Amino acid sequence: MEVIYGTWSWYISGLVIAIVMLLLIYFGKSFGMSSNLRTLCTIGGAGKFSDFFRFDWKQQKWNLTVVAGVMIGGFIAQNYLSDGSGVNLNPKTVMELRQMGIDEPNGELLPNTFVGKEVLENPKIIAILLIGGILVGFGTRYAGGCTSGHAISGLSNLQLPSLIAVIGFFIGGLVMSWIILPLIF
């Protein structure tokens, strides 16, 4: 049997996400990666420092299956379902990145400017990553969840706060990519 590599069609991915969401709704669970991080931090003892992490993580241990599934699924996708060509960006995007001094990702998800060895030698990039991480953490906590939780789980449950959060995520992403990022670089 010949294996065909590449990305999955939107209708297959969408169907799989819909099936997972129906199963979660059936079992009274909600999906979101930030809740998995919260569970992991609680297991690691973060409750000693913050009330937010003081809860019975054993009631949320099903979250750990999501973490394991993401890691196993990523491994399978990378090693058995990919042709190795990686992410293909629009040439205009690559040109705009070059104009800002950001190297071409060459099929990777992130350019080496943000994840390569030279990051540790550049205080500007370290500051951008630290401030960005703090803002993402604050935003996730303030919004009551992350993009995957609100966009997938919240919207499928027709929750108005999730719709508001998703609109905010998109506006924030547009402002960052079109206004702030060019100012920084």
PASEBA-1860 file (N, C-alpha, C; in nm, 3 decimals):
! residues 185
1> MEVIYGTW> 0.084/-0.118/0.000/0.000/0.000/0.000/0.089/0.124/0.000 ~ 0.061/0.216/-0.089/0.139/0.339/-0.096/0.083/0.441/0.002 ~ 0.172/0.501/0.079/0.132/0.605/0.173/0.146/0.739/0.105 ~ 0.042/0.819/0.111/0.044/0.951/0.052/0.070/1.051/0.163 ~ 0.178/1.126/0.150/0.215/1.223/0.253/0.155/1.359/0.224 ~ 0.156/1.439/0.324/0.109/1.577/0.310/0.015/1.610/0.424 ~ -0.045/1.725/0.414/-0.139/1.765/0.519/-0.274/1.700/0.495 ~ -0.346/1.683/0.602/-0.480/1.627/0.590/-0.574/1.733/0.536
9> SWYISGLV> -0.671/1.690/0.460/-0.772/1.783/0.409/-0.850/1.841/0.526 ~ -0.899/1.962/0.507/-0.972/2.030/0.612/-1.095/1.950/0.656 ~ -1.159/1.882/0.561/-1.281/1.810/0.597/-1.251/1.685/0.679 ~ -1.135/1.625/0.663/-1.098/1.510/0.746/-1.060/1.559/0.886 ~ -0.976/1.662/0.892/-0.937/1.718/1.021/-1.059/1.770/1.096 ~ -1.145/1.841/1.025/-1.267/1.894/1.087/-1.357/1.785/1.141 ~ -1.370/1.676/1.066/-1.452/1.563/1.111/-1.393/1.500/1.238 ~ -1.261/1.484/1.241/-1.196/1.425/1.359/-1.215/1.517/1.480
17> IAIVMLLL> -1.196/1.648/1.461/-1.216/1.743/1.571/-1.362/1.738/1.619 ~ -1.456/1.730/1.526/-1.598/1.723/1.563/-1.628/1.597/1.643 ~ -1.573/1.484/1.603/-1.595/1.359/1.676/-1.538/1.369/1.816 ~ -1.416/1.422/1.828/-1.355/1.439/1.961/-1.441/1.532/2.046 ~ -1.488/1.642/1.989/-1.571/1.737/2.065/-1.701/1.673/2.109 ~ -1.765/1.595/2.023/-1.889/1.527/2.062/-1.864/1.429/2.177 ~ -1.753/1.359/2.171/-1.718/1.267/2.280/-1.693/1.343/2.411 ~ -1.622/1.454/2.403/-1.597/1.534/2.523/-1.726/1.590/2.581
25> IYFGKSFG> -1.814/1.640/2.495/-1.943/1.691/2.541/-2.024/1.579/2.605 ~ -2.024/1.463/2.542/-2.097/1.348/2.596/-2.049/1.312/2.737 ~ -1.916/1.317/2.758/-1.861/1.282/2.889/-1.851/1.402/2.984 ~ -1.904/1.517/2.943/-1.906/1.634/3.029/-1.769/1.698/3.050 ~ -1.683/1.687/2.952/-1.548/1.743/2.961/-1.535/1.859/2.862 ~ -1.435/1.943/2.885/-1.406/2.050/2.790/-1.259/2.041/2.752 ~ -1.230/2.088/2.632/-1.096/2.077/2.577/-1.025/2.211/2.585 ~ -0.897/2.207/2.615/-0.814/2.326/2.613/-0.675/2.290/2.661
33> MSSNLRTL> -0.575/2.341/2.594/-0.437/2.308/2.631/-0.393/2.377/2.760 ~ -0.447/2.495/2.789/-0.404/2.564/2.912/-0.448/2.488/3.036 ~ -0.560/2.417/3.030/-0.601/2.336/3.145/-0.505/2.219/3.166 ~ -0.447/2.170/3.058/-0.347/2.064/3.070/-0.221/2.118/3.137 ~ -0.180/2.238/3.099/-0.063/2.301/3.160/-0.089/2.326/3.308 ~ -0.209/2.371/3.341/-0.245/2.394/3.481/-0.233/2.264/3.560 ~ -0.283/2.154/3.504/-0.274/2.025/3.572/-0.129/1.984/3.592 ~ -0.046/2.000/3.490/0.096/1.965/3.502/0.167/2.052/3.606
41> CTIGGAGK> 0.135/2.181/3.608/0.197/2.271/3.707/0.153/2.233/3.849 ~ 0.028/2.193/3.864/-0.020/2.151/3.995/0.052/2.025/4.041 ~ 0.068/1.930/3.951/0.141/1.808/3.985/0.284/1.843/4.026 ~ 0.342/1.943/3.960/0.479/1.984/3.989/0.494/2.067/4.115 ~ 0.384/2.099/4.183/0.392/2.170/4.309/0.368/2.319/4.302 ~ 0.312/2.368/4.194/0.289/2.513/4.180/0.187/2.564/4.281 ~ 0.109/2.475/4.340/0.011/2.516/4.441/0.075/2.576/4.565 ~ 0.203/2.552/4.586/0.274/2.612/4.699/0.291/2.762/4.680
49> FSDFFRFD> 0.280/2.808/4.556/0.307/2.948/4.525/0.184/3.027/4.482 ~ 0.078/2.959/4.439/-0.040/3.028/4.387/-0.165/2.946/4.414 ~ -0.270/3.015/4.459/-0.398/2.949/4.484/-0.459/2.891/4.357 ~ -0.427/2.951/4.242/-0.481/2.904/4.115/-0.447/2.758/4.090 ~ -0.333/2.714/4.142/-0.287/2.577/4.121/-0.324/2.483/4.235 ~ -0.403/2.531/4.330/-0.447/2.446/4.442/-0.583/2.385/4.410 ~ -0.579/2.270/4.351/-0.702/2.194/4.324/-0.664/2.047/4.314 ~ -0.765/1.962/4.318/-0.740/1.818/4.312/-0.715/1.778/4.168
57> WKQQKWNL> -0.588/1.771/4.131/-0.552/1.742/3.993/-0.594/1.602/3.952 ~ -0.617/1.513/4.048/-0.656/1.375/4.013/-0.793/1.373/3.946 ~ -0.876/1.473/3.976/-1.005/1.482/3.907/-0.987/1.530/3.762 ~ -0.873/1.587/3.732/-0.844/1.636/3.598/-0.738/1.553/3.526 ~ -0.710/1.433/3.579/-0.601/1.355/3.520/-0.629/1.312/3.377 ~ -0.753/1.318/3.335/-0.782/1.286/3.195/-0.712/1.386/3.103 ~ -0.682/1.508/3.157/-0.606/1.606/3.078/-0.471/1.551/3.035 ~ -0.415/1.465/3.117/-0.283/1.410/3.085/-0.289/1.321/2.961
65> TVVAGVMI> -0.404/1.262/2.933/-0.417/1.183/2.811/-0.410/1.274/2.688 ~ -0.461/1.398/2.703/-0.453/1.493/2.593/-0.306/1.528/2.566 ~ -0.230/1.553/2.673/-0.087/1.584/2.657/-0.016/1.467/2.591 ~ -0.041/1.347/2.640/0.022/1.227/2.580/-0.021/1.211/2.434 ~ -0.149/1.235/2.406/-0.199/1.224/2.269/-0.134/1.323/2.175 ~ -0.114/1.445/2.223/-0.048/1.547/2.140/0.096/1.505/2.109 ~ 0.166/1.456/2.209/0.305/1.415/2.188/0.313/1.294/2.096 ~ 0.230/1.194/2.120/0.232/1.074/2.036/0.184/1.107/1.894
73> GGFIAQNY> 0.077/1.187/1.885/0.027/1.226/1.754/0.127/1.307/1.675 ~ 0.198/1.399/1.742/0.302/1.477/1.676/0.414/1.389/1.625 ~ 0.454/1.291/1.706/0.560/1.199/1.664/0.516/1.119/1.541 ~ 0.395/1.065/1.547/0.344/0.986/1.434/0.332/1.072/1.308 ~ 0.277/1.193/1.324/0.260/1.281/1.208/0.395/1.317/1.147 ~ 0.494/1.349/1.230/0.625/1.389/1.179/0.699/1.273/1.114 ~ 0.693/1.157/1.175/0.776/1.046/1.129/0.707/0.952/1.030 ~ 0.574/0.948/1.027/0.506/0.852/0.940/0.405/0.913/0.844
81> LSDGSGVN> 0.360/1.035/0.870/0.258/1.095/0.784/0.306/1.219/0.712 ~ 0.435/1.247/0.718/0.489/1.368/0.657/0.591/1.331/0.550 ~ 0.594/1.411/0.446/0.695/1.389/0.342/0.823/1.467/0.370 ~ 0.826/1.538/0.480/0.945/1.613/0.520/0.958/1.750/0.457 ~ 0.860/1.789/0.376/0.871/1.919/0.310/0.840/2.033/0.406 ~ 0.773/2.006/0.515/0.746/2.108/0.615/0.641/2.207/0.572 ~ 0.645/2.322/0.635/0.547/2.428/0.611/0.592/2.513/0.493 ~ 0.502/2.534/0.400/0.533/2.618/0.284/0.464/2.753/0.301
89> LNPKTVME> 0.545/2.855/0.322/0.491/2.989/0.339/0.473/3.057/0.205 ~ 0.381/3.150/0.202/0.360/3.232/0.084/0.488/3.311/0.059 ~ 0.535/3.319/-0.066/0.659/3.393/-0.096/0.655/3.539/-0.049 ~ 0.537/3.600/-0.052/0.524/3.738/-0.004/0.554/3.745/0.146 ~ 0.507/3.647/0.221/0.534/3.642/0.365/0.683/3.627/0.390 ~ 0.748/3.539/0.315/0.893/3.518/0.329/0.968/3.648/0.300 ~ 0.926/3.720/0.197/0.990/3.847/0.161/0.972/3.949/0.275 ~ 0.852/3.957/0.331/0.826/4.051/0.440/0.908/4.015/0.564
97> LRQMGIDE> 0.923/3.886/0.590/1.007/3.845/0.703/1.152/3.886/0.681 ~ 1.201/3.866/0.560/1.339/3.905/0.527/1.360/4.055/0.546 ~ 1.261/4.135/0.505/1.271/4.280/0.519/1.281/4.321/0.666 ~ 1.223/4.241/0.755/1.231/4.270/0.898/1.355/4.209/0.962 ~ 1.435/4.138/0.883/1.556/4.076/0.936/1.532/3.941/1.000 ~ 1.420/3.880/0.968/1.386/3.748/1.021/1.414/3.646/0.912 ~ 1.492/3.545/0.946/1.531/3.446/0.847/1.412/3.361/0.803 ~ 1.425/3.304/0.684/1.320/3.218/0.630/1.314/3.089/0.712
105> PNGELLPN> 1.192/3.042/0.749/1.181/2.922/0.831/1.226/2.793/0.762 ~ 1.233/2.794/0.629/1.275/2.676/0.552/1.197/2.550/0.590 ~ 1.066/2.561/0.591/0.981/2.446/0.620/0.952/2.423/0.766 ~ 1.024/2.490/0.855/1.000/2.474/0.999/0.883/2.562/1.041 ~ 0.832/2.538/1.163/0.722/2.618/1.212/0.767/2.757/1.256 ~ 0.891/2.768/1.304/0.944/2.897/1.349/1.081/2.922/1.287 ~ 1.111/3.047/1.256/1.245/3.078/1.206/1.350/3.063/1.316 ~ 1.472/3.037/1.277/1.582/3.026/1.374/1.602/3.154/1.453
113> TFVGKEVL> 1.554/3.266/1.401/1.564/3.392/1.474/1.503/3.380/1.613 ~ 1.399/3.296/1.625/1.327/3.282/1.752/1.359/3.154/1.826 ~ 1.416/3.054/1.759/1.440/2.926/1.827/1.581/2.871/1.809 ~ 1.663/2.938/1.733/1.799/2.890/1.708/1.895/2.923/1.821 ~ 2.016/2.878/1.806/2.120/2.901/1.908/2.149/3.049/1.928 ~ 2.133/3.128/1.822/2.164/3.270/1.832/2.067/3.347/1.921 ~ 1.955/3.285/1.957/1.859/3.350/2.046/1.926/3.387/2.178 ~ 2.007/3.297/2.231/2.072/3.320/2.360/2.175/3.432/2.355
121> ENPKIIAI> 2.214/3.473/2.235/2.312/3.579/2.218/2.248/3.714/2.189 ~ 2.115/3.717/2.176/2.046/3.838/2.137/1.948/3.881/2.247 ~ 1.983/3.981/2.328/1.894/4.025/2.437/1.757/4.073/2.387 ~ 1.753/4.131/2.267/1.626/4.178/2.211/1.529/4.061/2.190 ~ 1.578/3.952/2.132/1.493/3.835/2.108/1.452/3.771/2.241 ~ 1.545/3.762/2.336/1.511/3.707/2.467/1.401/3.789/2.532 ~ 1.412/3.922/2.525/1.309/4.010/2.583/1.175/3.991/2.513 ~ 1.177/3.981/2.380/1.052/3.960/2.305/0.986/3.829/2.347
129> LLIGGILV> 1.065/3.722/2.358/1.009/3.592/2.396/0.957/3.593/2.540 ~ 1.030/3.657/2.632/0.985/3.664/2.772/0.857/3.747/2.785 ~ 0.856/3.863/2.724/0.737/3.949/2.732/0.618/3.881/2.664 ~ 0.643/3.820/2.548/0.536/3.747/2.479/0.481/3.633/2.563 ~ 0.570/3.557/2.627/0.526/3.447/2.713/0.443/3.495/2.829 ~ 0.485/3.605/2.891/0.409/3.662/3.003/0.272/3.709/2.955 ~ 0.267/3.776/2.841/0.139/3.823/2.788/0.046/3.708/2.751 ~ 0.101/3.603/2.694/0.018/3.486/2.661/-0.036/3.422/2.790
137> GFGTRYAG> 0.051/3.407/2.889/0.006/3.351/3.017/-0.100/3.436/3.083 ~ -0.079/3.567/3.086/-0.178/3.658/3.144/-0.309/3.653/3.065 ~ -0.298/3.658/2.933/-0.418/3.655/2.850/-0.497/3.527/2.865 ~ -0.426/3.416/2.874/-0.493/3.287/2.892/-0.568/3.283/3.024 ~ -0.504/3.332/3.127/-0.568/3.335/3.260/-0.684/3.433/3.261 ~ -0.664/3.551/3.204/-0.766/3.656/3.203/-0.888/3.612/3.121 ~ -0.864/3.546/3.007/-0.973/3.503/2.919/-1.038/3.374/2.967 ~ -0.980/3.310/3.069/-1.039/3.186/3.119/-1.012/3.068/3.029
145> GCTSGHAI> -0.906/3.075/2.951/-0.871/2.964/2.864/-0.787/3.011/2.747 ~ -0.742/2.914/2.671/-0.652/2.943/2.558/-0.730/2.941/2.427 ~ -0.657/2.962/2.319/-0.720/2.967/2.188/-0.789/2.835/2.153 ~ -0.723/2.723/2.182/-0.785/2.594/2.147/-0.908/2.568/2.233 ~ -0.902/2.603/2.359/-1.017/2.581/2.446/-1.137/2.664/2.405 ~ -1.114/2.793/2.379/-1.225/2.879/2.341/-1.271/2.852/2.198 ~ -1.176/2.842/2.104/-1.212/2.830/1.963/-1.273/2.695/1.929 ~ -1.226/2.590/1.993/-1.277/2.457/1.960/-1.388/2.416/2.057
153> SGLSNLQL> -1.357/2.415/2.184/-1.452/2.367/2.284/-1.562/2.470/2.312 ~ -1.522/2.594/2.339/-1.620/2.696/2.374/-1.717/2.728/2.263 ~ -1.665/2.745/2.140/-1.755/2.776/2.029/-1.847/2.659/1.995 ~ -1.795/2.535/2.009/-1.882/2.421/1.979/-1.993/2.406/2.083 ~ -1.972/2.464/2.202/-2.076/2.465/2.306/-2.159/2.593/2.302 ~ -2.136/2.675/2.198/-2.210/2.800/2.176/-2.199/2.895/2.295 ~ -2.080/2.908/2.350/-2.057/2.996/2.465/-2.020/3.136/2.416 ~ -2.099/3.236/2.456/-2.073/3.373/2.416/-1.936/3.423/2.463
161> PSLIAVIG> -1.892/3.393/2.587/-1.757/3.437/2.628/-1.647/3.382/2.537 ~ -1.666/3.262/2.486/-1.566/3.205/2.394/-1.565/3.279/2.261 ~ -1.682/3.318/2.213/-1.689/3.395/2.089/-1.617/3.529/2.106 ~ -1.641/3.595/2.219/-1.574/3.722/2.247/-1.423/3.701/2.257 ~ -1.381/3.594/2.326/-1.237/3.566/2.340/-1.173/3.538/2.204 ~ -1.239/3.460/2.120/-1.183/3.427/1.988/-1.171/3.552/1.901 ~ -1.270/3.638/1.906/-1.262/3.765/1.833/-1.143/3.846/1.884 ~ -1.125/3.849/2.016/-1.011/3.918/2.075/-0.878/3.857/2.033
169> FFIGGLVM> -0.871/3.724/2.026/-0.748/3.656/1.982/-0.712/3.698/1.840 ~ -0.812/3.700/1.753/-0.786/3.735/1.613/-0.743/3.881/1.600 ~ -0.812/3.969/1.672/-0.774/4.111/1.667/-0.632/4.128/1.720 ~ -0.600/4.062/1.831/-0.465/4.070/1.887/-0.360/4.017/1.792 ~ -0.390/3.907/1.724/-0.297/3.851/1.626/-0.274/3.944/1.508 ~ -0.381/4.007/1.461/-0.367/4.101/1.349/-0.286/4.223/1.390 ~ -0.315/4.277/1.509/-0.240/4.394/1.558/-0.093/4.358/1.573 ~ -0.066/4.240/1.629/0.073/4.200/1.649/0.146/4.184/1.517
177> SWIILPLI> 0.086/4.111/1.422/0.157/4.081/1.297/0.166/4.200/1.202 ~ 0.068/4.289/1.204/0.067/4.399/1.108/0.120/4.531/1.164 ~ 0.117/4.548/1.298/0.158/4.677/1.355/0.279/4.662/1.446 ~ 0.269/4.577/1.548/0.374/4.570/1.650/0.500/4.501/1.598 ~ 0.487/4.387/1.532/0.605/4.315/1.483/0.692/4.400/1.390 ~ 0.632/4.469/1.293/0.717/4.555/1.209/0.784/4.669/1.288 ~ 0.721/4.717/1.394/0.782/4.822/1.476/0.901/4.767/1.556 ~ 0.889/4.643/1.602/0.996/4.581/1.681/1.117/4.553/1.594
185> F> 1.092/4.505/1.473/1.202/4.469/1.384/1.223/4.576/1.282
END
